[in-house]
Amino acid sequence: MTERILVARIGAPHGVRGEVRLFIFTEDPFDLPDYAPLTDEAGKRVFTIAGLRAAKDHFVARLEGVDDRTAAEALTNVDLYLPRTALPEPEDEDTFYHADLIGLKVEGEDGALLGKVVALHDFGAGDVLEYQPVPRPNPEGRRRGNKGGTLMVPFTRLAVPVVDVAGGRVVLAADFVDTGEDDTPPEDADTQ
């Protein structure tokens, strides 16, 4: 289980009085000022949100001790973390923190090991699970895979019917398992 959870990222300054754009990753962004302590990735700098308001595609925050644009600029792209113990436990087995998924085994419905979860993304059309596949031997005995790249699947119940955080695994539905076969028809195929 992850000890610290990424909950926000500081963006560029907003104005000249030290406010910053803030990209918040919690379920209810307005709860963020109530959480403490917010720290940087190294856990050495502590941040307190003194004010928070919504903007078009982000939030605007006033941080204690940040009083001018120069101080705000120095914080651009700083990630804010919380200790896991500061967050409530998930309410049921279908609720979990994205951070809990990172590192879980990815298995097929047949139990075959397919890889390991490396990230969860939201590109605007729903969550996407990214995993690093394990290399598979091909019929000629050589290892094959996607040359060190990762694979992505929709993070939906249809594509990922089982999320077993306690068991350390997620299961991909058979239709979403990359078989390593090229689905593109040959150039000379009749594609009416």
C-alpha positions in Angstrom: 0.0 0.0 0.0 1.2 3.5 -0.9 2.5 5.5 2.1 1.8 8.9 0.5 -0.7 9.9 -2.1 -0.5 12.6 -4.8 -3.5 14.9 -4.3 -2.6 18.0 -6.3 -0.1 19.7 -8.5 0.8 23.4 -8.4 0.6 25.1 -11.7 1.7 28.5 -12.9 1.2 31.7 -10.9 -2.2 33.4 -11.1 -1.8 37.1 -10.9 0.8 39.0 -9.0 -0.2 38.4 -5.3 1.2 34.9 -5.0 -1.8 32.9 -6.0 -1.2 29.7 -8.0 -3.2 27.5 -10.3 -3.9 24.2 -8.6 -4.8 20.9 -10.3 -6.6 18.8 -7.6 -6.9 15.0 -7.9 -9.3 14.3 -4.9 -12.9 13.4 -5.3 -14.1 16.6 -3.7 -11.5 19.3 -4.5 -12.9 21.7 -1.9 -11.9 19.1 0.8 -8.2 19.7 0.1 -7.7 22.6 2.4 -9.0 20.4 5.3 -6.3 17.8 4.7 -2.9 18.2 6.4 0.0 18.0 6.2 0.4 18.7 2.4 4.0 18.2 1.5 6.2 18.2 -1.6 7.5 14.9 -3.1 10.5 14.8 -0.8 8.3 15.4 2.3 10.4 18.3 3.4 8.3 21.3 2.5 4.9 21.7 4.1 2.1 23.6 2.4 -1.1 25.0 3.9 -4.0 26.2 1.6 -5.3 29.5 2.9 -7.9 30.0 0.2 -9.3 28.1 -2.7 -11.7 28.9 -5.5 -12.7 27.3 -8.8 -11.6 28.6 -12.2 -12.4 27.4 -15.7 -10.3 24.1 -15.8 -8.4 24.3 -12.6 -8.5 25.9 -9.1 -6.8 29.0 -7.8 -5.2 28.7 -4.4 -3.6 31.0 -1.9 -0.8 29.2 0.0 0.4 30.4 3.4 3.8 32.2 3.0 3.5 32.7 -0.7 2.9 36.4 -1.1 4.1 37.4 -4.5 4.5 36.2 -8.1 8.2 35.3 -7.7 7.4 33.0 -4.8 4.5 31.4 -6.8 6.7 30.9 -9.9 9.2 28.9 -7.8 6.4 26.4 -7.0 5.3 25.7 -10.6 4.9 21.9 -11.1 5.4 21.0 -7.4 3.3 17.9 -6.6 1.5 17.9 -3.3 1.2 14.7 -1.2 -0.7 13.5 1.8 0.1 10.7 4.1 -2.2 7.8 3.4 -3.3 7.8 7.0 -4.8 11.3 6.5 -7.4 10.0 4.0 -10.5 8.0 4.9 -10.6 4.3 4.2 -12.6 3.4 1.1 -16.2 2.8 1.9 -16.5 -0.5 0.1 -14.6 -3.0 -2.0 -15.5 -1.2 -5.3 -13.9 2.0 -4.0 -10.1 2.5 -3.9 -7.4 5.1 -4.4 -5.8 5.1 -7.8 -2.4 5.0 -6.0 -3.4 1.5 -4.6 -3.6 0.1 -8.1 0.0 1.1 -9.1 2.2 -2.0 -9.0 -0.7 -4.6 -9.0 -0.4 -7.6 -11.2 -2.4 -7.6 -14.4 -3.9 -11.0 -15.1 -6.1 -12.5 -17.8 -9.4 -14.2 -17.0 -7.5 -17.5 -17.3 -5.0 -16.4 -14.5 -2.1 -15.8 -16.9 0.2 -13.0 -15.8 0.0 -10.2 -18.4 2.0 -7.4 -16.7 2.0 -4.8 -13.9 -0.1 -1.6 -13.5 2.1 1.5 -14.0 -0.5 4.3 -14.1 -4.1 5.4 -14.2 -5.0 8.3 -16.5 -8.0 10.4 -17.2 -7.7 12.1 -20.6 -11.2 13.4 -20.4 -13.2 10.5 -21.8 -12.9 8.2 -18.7 -10.2 6.5 -16.8 -7.6 4.5 -18.6 -5.4 1.8 -17.0 -1.8 1.6 -18.2 0.3 -1.5 -17.7 3.7 -2.8 -18.5 3.3 -6.2 -20.2 5.5 -9.1 -19.5 7.4 -10.3 -22.6 5.9 -13.4 -24.2 7.8 -16.0 -26.3 6.7 -16.2 -29.9 6.5 -19.5 -31.9 10.1 -19.1 -33.1 11.2 -19.1 -29.4 12.2 -15.4 -29.4 10.7 -13.0 -26.8 8.2 -10.6 -28.1 6.2 -7.8 -26.8 5.8 -4.2 -27.6 9.5 -3.3 -27.4 9.4 -2.1 -23.8 6.3 0.1 -24.3 3.2 0.0 -22.2 -0.4 -0.9 -23.1 -3.6 0.9 -22.1 -7.2 -0.4 -21.6 -10.3 1.5 -20.6 -10.7 1.3 -16.8 -14.3 0.1 -16.9 -16.0 -2.9 -15.4 -16.3 -4.3 -18.9 -12.5 -4.2 -19.6 -11.4 -4.7 -16.0 -14.0 -6.9 -14.3 -11.9 -7.6 -11.2 -10.0 -5.2 -9.0 -8.6 -7.1 -6.1 -6.4 -4.6 -4.2 -6.1 -7.0 -1.2 -5.0 -9.8 -3.5 -2.6 -7.6 -5.4 -4.2 -8.0 -8.9 -6.6 -6.7 -11.5 -8.1 -9.0 -14.2 -8.5 -8.0 -17.8 -11.5 -9.3 -19.8 -10.4 -11.6 -22.7 -11.5 -9.1 -25.3 -9.1 -6.5 -24.0 -6.0 -8.7 -23.7 -3.3 -7.8 -26.2 -2.4 -11.1 -27.9 0.6 -9.6 -29.7 -1.1 -10.3 -33.1 -1.4 -7.5 -35.6 -5.1 -6.8 -36.2 -4.3 -4.9 -39.4 -5.4 -6.8 -42.5 -2.6 -7.4 -45.1 -2.4 -4.8 -47.9 -3.5 -7.3 -50.5 -6.5 -8.4 -48.5 -9.9 -7.8 -50.0 -11.5 -5.2 -47.7 -14.9 -4.5 -49.2 
